[in-house]
Amino acid sequence: MSGLLFKKLCKPFIYKAERRNIRLIFPDAPYNDQWYHRPLEIADIGKKLPTTDIKELTEPTMLYIDMLIEMYNISALLGFSQGGNVVDTYMHIGKNRNRIKCQVVMSSYSFFCADDTTVIVPNTMIVASPEDHIVSIDETRKIPHSVSVEHSKGHKVPTTSSKVRLIVDFLEKHILS
């Protein structure tokens, strides 16, 4: 998904975040609107990948996220679908992950086991829908999290005022603290 399209989907977040002095950036996915240099099959969602496959698949993207964190002094990550997987992956193996205060992962999945205790992930909010037929709510729930938000929109970014407020409140609490 392009950064411009994601920005349009997140318009309600931008409005609320800017009113609280939270700046959101929306980088383009580096591979023709995809985050990884080779496509992921929907059928493979939820299957644990060998560590060597994860590294080969994600390393160029992790370097790109490192650059963005350094360039924009980013302290929180928010991702939807494959972008959510990038956020979760970054928090497991990214070079600058210790600079991230919180993450929001929407309608996404992890390459890592939920019982992986080798990595401590900071404050994590997952956002999922029981109506999501691309990434099941059970897959999203496998991501270790401290807060969970459900919505009824399926595989979409939630835009209702109450859900947007919960997400922006979460970001504000952890970024500005």
N, C-alpha and C positions, 0 to 999 in steps of 0.2 A: 504494500500500500504506500502510495506517495505521502510525503510529509504534508503536502497541501490538502490532500483528501482527508487525512487523519485530522488535520487542523479544522477542517470544515465540520467533521463529525464531533469534534470536541469544543465547538463554539460555546456551548453553555459552561464548560469548564473554564475556558479562557476568561469569560466575563466575570465569573465569581472569583477566580484566582487573581486576576489583575486588581480587583477591588481590595484584595488583601495583600498586595505587594508581592505576589508570587508570579514569577515570570515562567512561562512555559515555552519550550522550543519544540519544533516539529521537524526533525531532520528527515530527509528522504532515505528510504531503504536503498542500499548501495547497488543492488543487482536488479535493475528493471522492476522496481517496486516490490522486490523480495529482499528479505534480510540475509538470506544465505545464498551462496554461489551455486548451489544446486537445489532443485525443488524438493520439498518434503511431501510425501504422500499422506493424505488424510488417514488412510488405513494404518499408517505407522504411528499415529498419535497414541501415546501411552506405552509404547514399546521402549524398553530401556535399551539405549545404544551402548556399544562398547566405548570405553574412554577414548580410544584412538579414533573412532569414527566421529565422536563429538568434537574432538580437537580439530580434525581435518575439516569438518563442516563449518565450525564456528570461528576458528581463529581469525580469519580476515575481518569478520564482523566485530569480534571483540576488540581488535585493534582500532577499528573505526569508532566504537563506543568510547574507548580510552581517549582518543583524540578529542571527541566531543566533550567529554567530562572535563578535560584539561582546558579546552578552548573556552567553554562557557561556564566553568566553575559549577557544574551540575551537582546537586546534592540529593536529588530524588529521581527515580525512573518510573515511567508509566508506559505500559504497553498493552496492545490489544492483539489477540490471536497470535500470529507468528511473532509479532513485536513483543507480546507478553513472554513468549518463550525466550526471546533475546534477553529480556530483562532478567528472567529467572536464571538463565545460563550465565549471564554476566555476574550475577550475585554469587555464583558458585566458583567461577574461574577468572573473572576479569581482574586486571592489574590494579585498577583504582577502586575496587569494590568497597574498600574501607572508608571511602569518602562519601558513600551513599548513605543517607540517613533513613530512607524508607523507599518502598517500592509498591506500585499498584499494578497488579496483573489481572487483565480482563479476558475472559473467555479463552483461556490458554492452557498450556500443558508444560510438563517438565521432562527434560532428558534424564533427570536424576531421581533416584528413589526417595520417597518421602521419609524413609528411615535413615537417610544419609546424615549422620551426625558429625561428619568431618568439617562441615561448613556451617558457620553460624550466620544466618541471614537476618538482617535487621528488620525492623518493623515492616510487616508485609500485609497488604490488604489484597484479598482476591475478590473479584467481581465476576459472578457467573449467573447463568440462567438455566433452570430446568428445561426450558424450551429450546436450548441450543442443540441443534442436530449435527453440528460440525465437531465441536469439542464438548463432550459431555460434562455436565456439572461435576460428576465424580472425578474426571481427569483434572479439572481445575482444583478441586478440593485436595488433591494429592500434594499440591505445592504447600510446603510448610508456611503457615500464616498465623497472624495474630488477630486479624479482623476479616470477617466475611460479609459480603453484601450480595444479596440475590435480587434479580429483576426478572421480568417476564417477557423481555424483548427478543429472546433467542440469541443468535450469534451476531450481536450488535452492541455498540457502545451505548450504555444507558444514558438517556437524556432527560429523564424526569427530574424536576427540581429537587425532590427529596434525595434521590440517589446522587446527583451531582453534588449537592451540599455535603453529604456524607464523605464523598471522596475528597473534595476540597478541604473539608474540616480535617481529615486525616493528614493530608499533605501539609496543611498549615501547622498542625500540632507538632509534626516531626521536623519540618524544615526550619521553622522560625523559633524552635525551642532552644 
